[in-house]
Amino acid sequence: MNKLTTVFLTVFMAATAAFASPAEEASVSGNYLNNRQPLLQKDYIELPLGAITAEGWMQEQLLRMKNGMTGHLNEVYEKVMGARNGWLGGDGDVWERGPYWIDGLLPLAYILKDKELIEKVQPWIEWTLASQKANGYFGPDTDRSYEPGLQRDNAQDWWPKMVMLKIMQQYYTATNDKRVIDFMTKYFHYQLKELPINPLGKWTFWGEQRGGDNLMVVYWLYNITGDKSLLDLGELIHKQTFNWTDVFLNQDHLSRQHSLHCVNLAQGFKEPIIYYQQNKNPRQIQAIQKAVHDIHNTIGLPTGLWGGDELLRFGKPTAGSELCTAVEMMYSLEKMLEVTGDVQWADYLERVAYNALPTQVTDDYSARQYYQQTNQVSVTRTWREFSTPHEDTDILFGELTGYPCCTSNLHQGWPKFVQNLWYATADNGIAALVYAPSQVVAKVADRIEVKIKEDTAYPFEERIDFHVSFVDKKVKKAFFPFHIRIPEWCKHPEIKLNGESLPVDAYPGAIARINREWKNGDVLTVEFPMEVAVSRWYDKSAVVERGPLVYALKMNEKWEKKFFEDKKSVNYGTWYYEVTSDTPWNYFLFSKNLSREKIGESFIVEKKGQVSGYPWNVENAPVSIKVKAGRLPDWTLVRGSVGPIAYYSQMGAPAGEEEMIELIPYGCTTLRLTEFPVR
């Protein structure tokens, strides 16, 4: 092990103990850094990176990332992520792709506490710190001539630096490396002077539309240093950022096609709430609420995302949904949840994470899909009606198929999800607001370190056991509040302590707060009974749901590896997967079975038993739902996608013979029918 690694790991091991500096202690409510006045005081506070670790199937997910593309992208995508990358001082790619990768690799490294991955991250940190000039500027600064497969211009663009700021923020919470504070202070003073001359949209429109990412880190630094000029910078950045609040409240972007870029919407979604911390105007919250309502009725998809391939499209089942949209919307929802403590954002987050995310990357993390479709019955190299096609490669699974941004950006999805499973609370407690098998170590009460293991197979199972213990073996008990989110979809939650029912206010869509003296060895058990429900989407199509999961038709899947012609391999990689099926897909559901009174008897839930270590595929799907359906023989493929059809027909149609079909969680499928016609 080299000297740099030894020093670095020593800092890392001491980080959680040293995380709160004197400056932070002066501005906290509870045991962790909260917003300083005059910013909004938050009820929930993000924990240091590394305080939350994965267990069960989630740990397996992270290990697959480590062993797949995420841990080896410098080899898989060497042309961009290798030594020539501009963020390592090279003459290659100088824009977003390098920072994108590290924005996922860094949290993965520290959550896994993996020395090899930490060593892989560190050169990017060191070069970035060393690149800072006397005026505060950092990063690549030289534009070079075009080279196929590389982005070598717009080196000075504000946007890639926003990604690197997020990386530096995470790095600091993991290591307490004080160089980050000085680095950010200098850069934000530079921005305060430079933005009036060269605004966020000077080089590209990406920085202007994604300014919320910049604003978020400015507030974070203000909470540490108390430098009031950062509040002035916050106002300036918000003023120069695309006006998402007005777009959501007063404009028609969400009700017309091609009005926005799909990923910009996902990133811009959080900006009104990020800025709400400073201006505290309820219009910021109202804007987001209205956006959610409007999206459902126009561009929305049952995964929680929207038609966007890459421009916004009305949410029909064959519209594409970009992988970058999924991971960026997850991150927006995580920050919105932290600021507001509103349960609906946790419900929304689980909807995206447990449906859209798993299906768009292969089990071994060797390939990903640029666009997914909710009704996706064939993954082939066929022209489809996407607004931004890439030579018929968008829906294929490959290393670079479609467009390479998702190859670089997909990695933040699961690690940041793990980082946001637990929060510290302003009342010196702990909060479980998002659910997955995990473990947390955090300070509660009077800075006592508690360890809570979350034993569960959620979202497939309804039971979660929280095992309480204390890091200091001399501590046997402590009084602190434990906050538990009750999902909106759960009508009859049950909470028990050591097997005995616990009287506590627990309502759907609310937070249950359990204030008590917790003892070493306590087990808090929550049960969230999941009922089958049917929601309506495009053209009143029917979508089957249960708990946080959307269900889709189970189909046989045949994966076939193929190779691109040499002239295509520069842009799309050397190989790709097509996925086809020999099973029928053209089913409809009977309207007679969809009433609330009939759903319980019409849809039969079957569980496999123990959930496997990796549940996200057809073979391992832990839960299935059986229901009778009919066939529509004239409903056929059109250029590889399901053809146009009236998903809802007022006059009905001749009903085919009833047959039993099997639905499995959407995230376990590659081929599927999700939005069913109703007859």
N, C-alpha and C positions, 0 to 999 in steps of 0.2 A: 504494500500500500504506500503511495507516495505521500510526501509531507503535506501537500495541499489537502488530500483526502482525510488524513489523520486530523488535521486542525479542523477541517470542516465538520467531520463527524462528531468531534468533541463539542463543537458549538451546537450541533443538532441535538445531541443527547441532553444538553443543559437547557434547551430552549424553553420547554414548558415551565420549568421552574423559574426562569428569568424573564418570562414574557411580559409581565407588568412592570413598566419602568416608573420612576417617580412622577414623570409628567403624566403618565396614564392614570396613576392612582389619584391624581388631583381632578380627574375628569370622568371617573367611573360612577355608575350606579350599579351596585352589585359587585361581583368579583372580577369583572372584565371590562375592558374599554368600551364605554358607550359613547354616544354623540355628546360633544361639548355644547354648551349653550353658545349661540342661540339656536343651534340645530335641534330638531325634534328628538326628544328622549325616547329611545326604543325599549320595548318590553323584552325583545329577544336579540341576543348578541352572538355573532359568529364566534366559534371556538378556534383556537390556534390550529393550524394545519398539522395533522399527526395525532391530535387528541382523539379523533374518531377513527376507528379501524373497522374493516369489513370482516364478516363471519359468513359461514355457510355458502349458499350459492353466490352471494355477492363477492366473497373472497375469490371464488373460482373465476368469476367474471373478470376481476382485476388481474388475476394471474394469467388468464388467456390474453389480456391486453399486453401484459409484460412480455409474454412469449411470442406474441404476434407483431402486427405492424407498429403498435405504440412503442414497444421496447426496442424496435429495430428499424425505425423509419430512416435512420441515417444510412442503412444498408439497402433497404427496399427502394428508397427514393433518394439515392445517393447524389444524383445530379443537383437536387435542390437542398437536401438536408445534410450533405457532406461538407467537407472542409471549405468548399468554395462559397458557402453561404455568406452573404454580406454581414449577417449578425454574428459571424465568427471572424470577420475581417477579410473575407474573400472577395472575389470579383464576380460572384454569381448572383443569386436571387437576393434582392434587398428589401422586398416588400413584406407581405403578411404571412407567408407560408411557414417560414422558420419560427417566428413567434407563436403562430397557431399551434405548432407541434409541442413546443415547450409549455404552453399554457395548459396542456393536458398531461404531458409527461412529468412535469414537476409535482403536481399534486399526487399523481400515481406513485411516484418515487417515495414521497414522504408518508403517504398513507400505508404503503407496504413496508416502509422503513428499509428499503432495498439499496444497499451500498452501490451496486453496479449502476442502477438507474440514477442515483444521486450524482455519481461521478460523471455520468453522461450529460446531466443537466448543467453542471457547474461551469464548464467553459463558456456557455452562452451567458451566464450571469456575469462572469468575470470580464468577458469582452465588452459587454454592455456597460458595466460600471466604468471600465477603463476608457470607453469611447467618449465620455462626457467632456465637452469643451469648457473653456473658462466662462463662456456666456450661459452655460447650462444645457445647451443642445446635446443630445446623445443619439447614437445609432449611425447607420450608414448615411453618407452625405453626397455620394457621387453617382450620377446617372451614367450608364454605359449603353452601348449600342445593343440592339435586339439580338437575342440568341434563342433559338427555338426551345421551348419548354421552361424558360426562365423569365422572371419579372425583374428586369434590371434598371427600370426607370422609376420616377417618382420616389426617389430615395428619401427626400425630405418631407414626404407626406406625413401629416399628423396621425393618420389612422394606424399604421403598424406600431407606432410608439404607444398607442393606447393599449394594445395587446401586451406589449412588453411591460407596461405599468402594472397590469393585472398580475403578470408573472412576478414582478418584484414585490408586490404586496403579499402574495402568497409565500414567497421565499422568506420575507421578513417574519411572518407569523410562525414559520417553521423553525427559523434559526435565530431570530432576534439580532441579525447582522445589522449593526447601526449604520453601516455605510449606506444602506438603502434610504434612510431618513435624510441624510445629507444630499444624496443623489436626487431624490424626488424634490426636495426643497429648492435646489438650484434649478431643476428643470421647470418647476411650476412658476418660479420667478421669471424665468426666460419666457414661458408662455404668456404671462401677464403683460410683458413688454411687447412680445412679438405678435400675438393674435390680433390686435387692432390693425396691424400692418398686413399680416398674412393670415386671414381667418381660416377656420377649420375646413372650409370648402375650397381653399386656394388651389391645391394640387388635384384632388379628386373629390367627388361628392360623398365618398364613403365616410370620411371623417366628419363631415357635416351631419350625416344621418345617424352616425353612431357615437355622437358626442357624449351620450350618457355614460359610456364606459370610462371616458376621461373624467367626467364630473364625479363619478363614484369614488375614484381614487383620490381626488382632491379633498373630498370630505373626510376620507379615511386619514389622510395625513394631517388635516386640521385637528382631528380628534387627538392626535399624538402630540403635535407641537403647539397648538393654540395660535399659530400664525394667522392673524386676522386678514392679511392680504389674500389668503386662500379663499375666504368668503367672497372677496371681490372677483377673484378668478372664477369661482363657481358661477357667479352671476353672468360673467362674460361668456363662459363656455355655454351656459344654458341659452343665452341670447343668440349665439352663433349656431346652435344646434337646430336642425330641422324641427319645426314646431309640432311635435307629436300631440301635445295637448289639444291644440286647435284642430289638427287633422282628425282626431278621434271625436271631438265634440261638435265641430261645425262644418267639416268638409266631407266629401263623398268618396274618398279614396277606397274605403272598405266596401263600397257598393258598386264599384265599377272595375272592370278588368284592366290589367296592365298598368295600374296607377303607381305601384310600388314594387321594389325588389323584395322577394320573399324573405331573405335573411335580414335585410334592413328592418323590416317590420318586427321580426323577432327580437332584434337588439334594441330597436327604438321603443319597444313595448314598456320597458322599465323606466325610461327617462322621466316621464311625469312623476313617478313615485320617488325616484332618486332625488329629483329637485324638490319634491314635497318636503323633504327634510329641512330645506332652507326657507322656502316661502310659506309652507303650511297652509296653502290654499286648497280647500276641499275640491276645487275644480280639477286638480290633478288626479285625485282618486276617482271622481265622477267620469273623467275622460276614459280611464282604463275600464271601468265598469261598462260604459257604453260601447267601447271597442269589443269587449267580449260578447255582448249581446248582438252587435251588428255582424261580427264574424260568423257566428253560428248560423245566421240567416242568409249569408251571401257566399263568402269564400270558404267557410269552415268545413273541416273534415272531422269524422268521429274520433280521430286520434288526438284531438286537441290542437292540431295544426291547421293548415289551410292550403288550398290549391295555389301552388307557386312554383312554376317550372320555367324560368326563374321569376318571371313577372307574375303578379297576382292573377289568379283565374277563379272563376266561380267554382265552388267546391264539388264538382261532379266526381264520381268514383274513379274516373280515368285520368283526372288531373294529377300532375306530378307534385311531390312534396320533397324538397331538398333536405339531405341529411344535415347540412349546416343549420337549417332552420330549426331542426329538432334540438340540437345541443345548445344553440344560442337562446332559444325560447326557454329551455330548462334553466339556463343561467339567469335569465331575466326573472323568471318566476321565483328562483331561490332568493334573489336580492329583494324582490317585492315582498316575499314572505317575511324576511328578516326585518324590513322597515315597518311593515304594517301589522304583523302578527295575525293577518286575516287568513282563516282556515281555507278559504276558497282557493288561495294560491297554492297551498299544499295539495289539495285535491287535484288541481289542474296540473301541477308538476308531476304527480304520480301518473296521471293519464298519459302524458307525453312520454315519460321515462319507461313505463311498463307496457306501452303499446308501440309507439313509433320507433323508439331507439333500438330495441333488440333485433328487429326484423331487417334492419338495413345494413348489418355487418355480418359476415360469415361467423360460424361458431368458433373457428380458430383465429379469428381476427387477421386473416390474410388478405381479405378483399372486402370492398364495400360497394354500395349501390348509390348512385348520385340522386336519382329520384325514385321514390316508391309510390305505388298506387294502392288505394284502399281496396279496390276490386282489381286484383293483379293475378291473372290466371295463366300468364305466360311471360317468361323473362327471356326474350329473344332479341337478336340483332335485326329489329324491324322498325321501320319508320313509324313514329307515334306523333300525335298532335300536340306536342309540347311547344310552348311559346319560344323557348330557347333550346333547340335541339343541338346535339353535338354528334352529328354523323351517325345517328342510330345507336349510340353507345350508352345513352343516359340510364337505361334501366338494367344494364348488364352489371354483374358483380365482377369487379376487377380492382387493380391497384390504382389506376388513373382514369377509368372509364367515366364518361360524362365530362367532368372538369375537376382538376386536381385540388381545388380548395378544400373539398370534403376529406380527401386523403390526409390533409394537414390538420383539419379542425375537429374531426370526429372524436379525438382523444379526450377532450374535456368533459364529455357527457357523464360517464359513470363516476370518475373520481370526484368531480364537484358535487355530484348527487350524494355520494357518501359523506362529503364534507358538510353537507347541509341536512343530514338526518337528525342531528341534535343541535340544540342551542343552549347557551347560558341564558339565565333570566335576570331581569333587573332586580328581582326580589330575592337574589342569592340562591336561586334554585336551578333546576335543570328541566329542559323541555324536549320531549320526543314529538316532533311535529310532522315528520315524514318517516315512513316505516320500511325497514329492510333489516336482515340479519347483520348485526354490528356490535361494537363495543365502544364505550366512551369513558374517558377519564377526565374529570372536570372538577373545578373548585366550587363547593357549595357552602352554605352556612357561613361560618367565620373562617373561610379559606381552607376548609377541610376537603381533601381530595377523595371523591367518590368514584368508584368504578361500577358501571352498569352494563351488563351483557344483555343484549336483546336477542333472545332465542326465538326464531320464527322462520316459517317458510312463506311469509307474506311476500307477494300479493296473492299467492295461490291458496294459502290457508288463512283462516279467520282468527287464529289464536296467536297472541304474542306474550311471551314470558320475559319480564324484566328482572334480572338477578342483581341484587344490590350487595356491594361489598365496599370496603374502604382500603385505600392504598396503604395507609399507615396501620399496621397490624394492632397497634395499641388502641386505635379508635374502634369502638364497638357500636356507636350510635351517633346520630346527628339529626337535628330538626331542620328540615328545608322543604320547600314546595317542589312537587313533581308535576309538571304540566303535560297533559296528554291530549293530543288532538283527536276529536271525534269526527270522522269523515261525514260529509253531508249525506252520502248515500246510505249510511248505517242508521237504521231507525231504532234499533233496540240494543245498544251496547251493554256489555256486562263487564264489571271491574271487580276483581277479587284480590285480596291480600292474603298470602299464605293459605289459599284455598277457601277463605271465608269471604262472602259478599261484603263489599265495602260501600257504605252509603256515601255517595258523592253525586253532585249535579253533573250529569253527562248528557248533553243534548247534541243531536246531529248538527254538524257545521259549527261547533263551538269548541272551546278549550276546557277540559276538566282539570281543575287544580286540586291536588291532594296535598294538604299541609299537615304534616305529621312528623313524629320522631321515627326516623328510619333506622332499622337495626341491621347489623351485619348478617347476611343470609336471607333477608327478606326477599320474597318473590311476589312481584305485582303482575297479575295476569289480566289482560284485556281480551275480550272476544268481540269481534266486529262481524256479526252475522251478515252474510252476503246473499242477497236475493236477486233473482233474474229480473231484469227490466228490459224494456224495448224503447229505444229513442228513435226519433225521426230526423232524417237528414236530407240529402239532395232529392228533390222531387218526391218528398215524403217516403223515401226508402226506409226500410226497417233495419235497425242495428241492435244486436243483442249484447247486453252488458251484464256483468255480475261483479259487484264491488268496484275496484279500480280498473278492471280489465274489460276490454272489448273482445268479443268472440267472433271468429270467422270460420268459414267452411274448411274442413280438413281435406286436403288433397294429397294424392301421391306426388312425390317430387323427385324428378330425375335430373341430377346435376351433371352437366357435361362441360369439360374444360376444352376451350378452343383457343386459337392463336390468331392475332392480328397480322395483316400484311405488314411488311417492313415499313412502308411509308406511313402507316397509321400508328405504329408502335411508339413513335416519338411523343405523340400527344396522349395516347390512351393506354400505354403499357404493352407488354408483349402478349399477354393472355387475358382471358376472361371466362366467366362461367355463364352458360345459358341454363335455365331451369324450365322444364316442361312437365306435363302430366298426362296420364292416360285415363284419368277419372273425370266424370262430368262435373260441370260447374254451374250450368244455367238453371238454377233453382229459384223458386219463389216461395215465400211464406204465406200461409193462409191467414187472411184477416181475422177469421173466427177464433184463431188461437192467440191473438195479440192483445185482447182486452185484459185489464188488470185482474179481472176475476178468473180468467182462463190461463194466464201465464204460468201460475204455480203448478198446474197439472199438465200443461202442454210441453213445458221445457223440463227435461229430466237431467239433473246434475249428477255426474259420476266422477269420483275421485280415484286416482290410482293408488293412493296410500302415501307412502313416504316420497317426498319430493327429492328428485335426484340432485346431484351436485351441480349439474348444468341443465336447467329446465327449458331453455329457450330454443327448442326445435320440435319438429313434428313427433319424433320418436319419444321424447321425454316429456311431452306436454302433461302436466300433473292433473289437470281437470278438463273434462269435456262436458258438453251439453248436447243431448239428443232432442230432436224435434222433427215433427213430420213436415214435409215440404213437397212441392210439386215441381215438374219440369216444364220449361218453355222451349220446345224443340226449335222454334224459329229464332231464338236468341243465340246469335253466333258471334265469332270473333270478327273484328274488322281491323286489319293491319296489326294484329298481335294483341289488341286490347278488346275487352268486352264491348260489343256493339251497342249503339244507342237503343234505348228502350224506355217506355213509360214505366217508371218504377212504381208509380201509383196510378191506377186506372179506376176512374169513378164508376164505370159501367162493369168493371170486372172483365174477366176473360174465361174461356173454357178452362176449368180446373183440371190439371193433369192428375194422374193417379197419385195417391199419397205414398210417400216412401220416407223412411227414417234417414235423416242425415246427421252427421256429427260435426259439432263446432268445437274448436279449441281456441285458447288465447291467441289473439292477433299477433302478439310478440313472438309466438312459437312458429308462425307460418312464414313461408316465402311466397307460395302461391295460395290464393284465398279469394273468396267472395265474402265481403263484409257488409256491404249495403245491398239488402235484398229487395227485389220487387215484391209488392204485396197484391194479392188477388183474393 
